[in-house]
Amino acid sequence: MTCKYTKSKKIEPLKPSCKKPTYNSLEEAQEMVRYVYATRVTRQIRPYKCPICGLWHLTSSKSK
């Protein structure tokens, strides 16, 4: 049996739910922190796991 679609639908690509740069793992985020410290003068930054998208971001705010 074959299936034919009568209407073609335009499928939009998935967009990340967060606007911040994302990292797939804690190790990737920590590597970016080391890179930032080596190349810039900045305040303390740390990685955190986002409760919305489940990926890792960087923040300069103090931990809760």
N, CA, C and O atoms as a GROMACS GRO file, in nm:
protein
  256
    1MET      N    1   0.084  -0.117   0.000
    1MET     CA    2   0.000   0.000   0.000
    1MET      C    3   0.090   0.124   0.000
    1MET      O    4   0.189   0.129   0.072
    2THR      N    5   0.056   0.222  -0.078
    2THR     CA    6   0.131   0.346  -0.083
    2THR      C    7   0.047   0.459  -0.025
    2THR      O    8  -0.076   0.452  -0.022
    3CYS      N    9   0.115   0.560   0.019
    3CYS     CA   10   0.048   0.673   0.080
    3CYS      C   11   0.080   0.799  -0.002
    3CYS      O   12   0.197   0.827  -0.030
    4LYS      N   13  -0.021   0.873  -0.039
    4LYS     CA   14   0.000   0.997  -0.112
    4LYS      C   15  -0.053   1.112  -0.027
    4LYS      O   16  -0.158   1.103   0.036
    5TYR      N   17   0.023   1.220  -0.027
    5TYR     CA   18  -0.020   1.339   0.044
    5TYR      C   19  -0.090   1.431  -0.054
    5TYR      O   20  -0.042   1.454  -0.165
    6THR      N   21  -0.203   1.483  -0.014
    6THR     CA   22  -0.279   1.569  -0.104
    6THR      C   23  -0.231   1.714  -0.098
    6THR      O   24  -0.238   1.785  -0.198
    7LYS      N   25  -0.184   1.758   0.018
    7LYS     CA   26  -0.137   1.895   0.031
    7LYS      C   27   0.008   1.894   0.077
    7LYS      O   28   0.045   1.817   0.166
    8SER      N   29   0.088   1.978   0.017
    8SER     CA   30   0.226   1.987   0.063
    8SER      C   31   0.232   2.093   0.172
    8SER      O   32   0.178   2.203   0.156
    9LYS      N   33   0.296   2.059   0.281
    9LYS     CA   34   0.308   2.152   0.392
    9LYS      C   35   0.452   2.202   0.400
    9LYS      O   36   0.547   2.128   0.376
   10LYS      N   37   0.465   2.327   0.434
   10LYS     CA   38   0.597   2.383   0.452
   10LYS      C   39   0.639   2.355   0.596
   10LYS      O   40   0.571   2.395   0.691
   11ILE      N   41   0.749   2.286   0.611
   11ILE     CA   42   0.797   2.250   0.744
   11ILE      C   43   0.910   2.344   0.782
   11ILE      O   44   1.010   2.354   0.711
   12GLU      N   45   0.893   2.413   0.892
   12GLU     CA   46   0.994   2.507   0.941
   12GLU      C   47   1.099   2.431   1.021
   12GLU      O   48   1.065   2.338   1.094
   13PRO      N   49   1.226   2.469   1.009
   13PRO     CA   50   1.329   2.404   1.090
   13PRO      C   51   1.311   2.439   1.238
   13PRO      O   52   1.257   2.545   1.273
   14LEU      N   53   1.357   2.351   1.324
   14LEU     CA   54   1.346   2.375   1.467
   14LEU      C   55   1.438   2.490   1.507
   14LEU      O   56   1.552   2.497   1.464
   15LYS      N   57   1.387   2.578   1.588
   15LYS     CA   58   1.465   2.689   1.639
   15LYS      C   59   1.490   2.664   1.787
   15LYS      O   60   1.402   2.616   1.858
   16PRO      N   61   1.610   2.697   1.836
   16PRO     CA   62   1.635   2.680   1.978
   16PRO      C   63   1.542   2.770   2.059
   16PRO      O   64   1.511   2.882   2.019
   17SER      N   65   1.498   2.720   2.172
   17SER     CA   66   1.405   2.796   2.254
   17SER      C   67   1.475   2.908   2.329
   17SER      O   68   1.409   3.003   2.373
   18CYS      N   69   1.605   2.899   2.345
   18CYS     CA   70   1.681   3.004   2.414
   18CYS      C   71   1.761   3.084   2.312
   18CYS      O   72   1.805   3.032   2.210
   19LYS      N   73   1.779   3.212   2.343
   19LYS     CA   74   1.852   3.299   2.252
   19LYS      C   75   2.002   3.299   2.282
   19LYS      O   76   2.081   3.345   2.199
   20LYS      N   77   2.043   3.249   2.398
   20LYS     CA   78   2.184   3.247   2.436
   20LYS      C   79   2.259   3.140   2.357
   20LYS      O   80   2.199   3.043   2.310
   21PRO      N   81   2.391   3.159   2.343
   21PRO     CA   82   2.471   3.050   2.283
   21PRO      C   83   2.459   2.924   2.368
   21PRO      O   84   2.460   2.931   2.491
   22THR      N   85   2.449   2.809   2.303
   22THR     CA   86   2.431   2.684   2.376
   22THR      C   87   2.550   2.592   2.357
   22THR      O   88   2.620   2.599   2.256
   23TYR      N   89   2.571   2.507   2.455
   23TYR     CA   90   2.677   2.407   2.452
   23TYR      C   91   2.613   2.273   2.485
   23TYR      O   92   2.527   2.264   2.572
   24ASN      N   93   2.655   2.169   2.415
   24ASN     CA   94   2.592   2.038   2.429
   24ASN      C   95   2.628   1.966   2.557
   24ASN      O   96   2.554   1.878   2.602
   25SER      N   97   2.741   2.000   2.618
   25SER     CA   98   2.783   1.931   2.739
   25SER      C   99   2.851   2.028   2.834
   25SER      O  100   2.890   2.138   2.795
   26LEU      N  101   2.864   1.986   2.958
   26LEU     CA  102   2.932   2.066   3.059
   26LEU      C  103   3.078   2.088   3.018
   26LEU      O  104   3.133   2.196   3.039
   27GLU      N  105   3.140   1.986   2.960
   27GLU     CA  106   3.279   1.997   2.919
   27GLU      C  107   3.297   2.105   2.812
   27GLU      O  108   3.393   2.182   2.816
   28GLU      N  109   3.205   2.110   2.716
   28GLU     CA  110   3.213   2.214   2.612
   28GLU      C  111   3.198   2.352   2.673
   28GLU      O  112   3.270   2.444   2.636
   29ALA      N  113   3.107   2.367   2.767
   29ALA     CA  114   3.086   2.496   2.832
   29ALA      C  115   3.208   2.537   2.913
   29ALA      O  116   3.248   2.653   2.911
   30GLN      N  117   3.269   2.442   2.984
   30GLN     CA  118   3.388   2.472   3.062
   30GLN      C  119   3.506   2.508   2.972
   30GLN      O  120   3.588   2.593   3.007
   31GLU      N  121   3.514   2.444   2.858
   31GLU     CA  122   3.619   2.477   2.761
   31GLU      C  123   3.601   2.621   2.712
   31GLU      O  124   3.700   2.692   2.694
   32MET      N  125   3.478   2.664   2.690
   32MET     CA  126   3.453   2.801   2.648
   32MET      C  127   3.488   2.899   2.760
   32MET      O  128   3.540   3.007   2.733
   33VAL      N  129   3.460   2.864   2.885
   33VAL     CA  130   3.497   2.949   2.998
   33VAL      C  131   3.649   2.968   3.000
   33VAL      O  132   3.697   3.080   3.017
   34ARG      N  133   3.724   2.859   2.983
   34ARG     CA  134   3.870   2.869   2.981
   34ARG      C  135   3.917   2.957   2.865
   34ARG      O  136   4.010   3.037   2.880
   35TYR      N  137   3.855   2.944   2.750
   35TYR     CA  138   3.890   3.025   2.634
   35TYR      C  139   3.863   3.174   2.661
   35TYR      O  140   3.946   3.259   2.629
   36VAL      N  141   3.749   3.204   2.719
   36VAL     CA  142   3.714   3.343   2.749
   36VAL      C  143   3.814   3.403   2.846
   36VAL      O  144   3.861   3.515   2.826
   37TYR      N  145   3.849   3.329   2.952
   37TYR     CA  146   3.947   3.379   3.050
   37TYR      C  147   4.084   3.400   2.986
   37TYR      O  148   4.156   3.492   3.024
   38ALA      N  149   4.121   3.317   2.890
   38ALA     CA  150   4.252   3.327   2.825
   38ALA      C  151   4.258   3.442   2.725
   38ALA      O  152   4.367   3.494   2.699
   39THR      N  153   4.145   3.481   2.669
   39THR     CA  154   4.148   3.581   2.562
   39THR      C  155   4.088   3.716   2.600
   39THR      O  156   4.103   3.812   2.524
   40ARG      N  157   4.022   3.726   2.714
   40ARG     CA  158   3.956   3.852   2.751
   40ARG      C  159   3.972   3.880   2.900
   40ARG      O  160   4.003   3.791   2.979
   41VAL      N  161   3.949   4.004   2.934
   41VAL     CA  162   3.938   4.041   3.075
   41VAL      C  163   3.789   4.051   3.102
   41VAL      O  164   3.719   4.134   3.044
   42THR      N  165   3.740   3.967   3.190
   42THR     CA  166   3.596   3.962   3.216
   42THR      C  167   3.571   3.925   3.361
   42THR      O  168   3.661   3.881   3.432
   43ARG      N  169   3.449   3.944   3.404
   43ARG     CA  170   3.413   3.901   3.539
   43ARG      C  171   3.397   3.750   3.542
   43ARG      O  172   3.403   3.684   3.438
   44GLN      N  173   3.376   3.697   3.660
   44GLN     CA  174   3.360   3.552   3.675
   44GLN      C  175   3.240   3.503   3.594
   44GLN      O  176   3.131   3.560   3.602
   45ILE      N  177   3.260   3.399   3.518
   45ILE     CA  178   3.149   3.335   3.447
   45ILE      C  179   3.149   3.188   3.481
   45ILE      O  180   3.252   3.131   3.518
   46ARG      N  181   3.033   3.128   3.470
   46ARG     CA  182   3.019   2.986   3.502
   46ARG      C  183   2.914   2.924   3.410
   46ARG      O  184   2.824   2.992   3.363
   47PRO      N  185   2.928   2.793   3.385
   47PRO     CA  186   2.826   2.725   3.305
   47PRO      C  187   2.707   2.684   3.393
   47PRO      O  188   2.722   2.663   3.513
   48TYR      N  189   2.591   2.673   3.333
   48TYR     CA  190   2.474   2.620   3.402
   48TYR      C  191   2.386   2.548   3.301
   48TYR      O  192   2.386   2.579   3.182
   49LYS      N  193   2.312   2.450   3.351
   49LYS     CA  194   2.222   2.374   3.265
   49LYS      C  195   2.087   2.445   3.263
   49LYS      O  196   2.028   2.471   3.368
   50CYS      N  197   2.040   2.476   3.145
   50CYS     CA  198   1.916   2.552   3.127
   50CYS      C  199   1.795   2.463   3.155
   50CYS      O  200   1.784   2.354   3.100
   51PRO      N  201   1.704   2.509   3.241
   51PRO     CA  202   1.583   2.430   3.268
   51PRO      C  203   1.483   2.432   3.152
   51PRO      O  204   1.391   2.350   3.148
   52ILE      N  205   1.501   2.525   3.058
   52ILE     CA  206   1.407   2.536   2.946
   52ILE      C  207   1.447   2.444   2.830
   52ILE      O  208   1.365   2.365   2.783
   53CYS      N  209   1.573   2.455   2.784
   53CYS     CA  210   1.614   2.378   2.666
   53CYS      C  211   1.696   2.254   2.702
   53CYS      O  212   1.712   2.166   2.618
   54GLY      N  213   1.747   2.247   2.824
   54GLY     CA  214   1.824   2.130   2.866
   54GLY      C  215   1.969   2.132   2.822
   54GLY      O  216   2.043   2.038   2.849
   55LEU      N  217   2.011   2.240   2.755
   55LEU     CA  218   2.151   2.253   2.713
   55LEU      C  219   2.224   2.344   2.811
   55LEU      O  220   2.165   2.393   2.907
   56TRP      N  221   2.352   2.366   2.786
   56TRP     CA  222   2.435   2.446   2.877
   56TRP      C  223   2.456   2.585   2.823
   56TRP      O  224   2.475   2.604   2.702
   57HIS      N  225   2.453   2.685   2.913
   57HIS     CA  226   2.479   2.824   2.882
   57HIS      C  227   2.584   2.876   2.978
   57HIS      O  228   2.622   2.808   3.073
   58LEU      N  229   2.631   2.999   2.953
   58LEU     CA  230   2.724   3.065   3.044
   58LEU      C  231   2.653   3.185   3.107
   58LEU      O  232   2.572   3.252   3.043
   59THR      N  233   2.686   3.211   3.233
   59THR     CA  234   2.630   3.325   3.303
   59THR      C  235   2.734   3.389   3.391
   59THR      O  236   2.830   3.325   3.433
   60SER      N  237   2.714   3.516   3.420
   60SER     CA  238   2.802   3.585   3.513
   60SER      C  239   2.735   3.609   3.648
   60SER      O  240   2.796   3.662   3.740
   61SER      N  241   2.608   3.569   3.659
   61SER     CA  242   2.539   3.586   3.787
   61SER      C  243   2.584   3.481   3.887
   61SER      O  244   2.626   3.371   3.850
   62LYS      N  245   2.576   3.516   4.013
   62LYS     CA  246   2.614   3.424   4.120
   62LYS      C  247   2.516   3.308   4.126
   62LYS      O  248   2.398   3.324   4.092
   63SER      N  249   2.564   3.191   4.170
   63SER     CA  250   2.473   3.076   4.182
   63SER      C  251   2.375   3.098   4.296
   63SER      O  252   2.405   3.168   4.393
   64LYS      N  253   2.261   3.040   4.283
   64LYS     CA  254   2.153   3.059   4.382
   64LYS      C  255   2.179   2.986   4.509
   64LYS      O  256   2.098   2.992   4.601
   0.00000   0.00000   0.00000
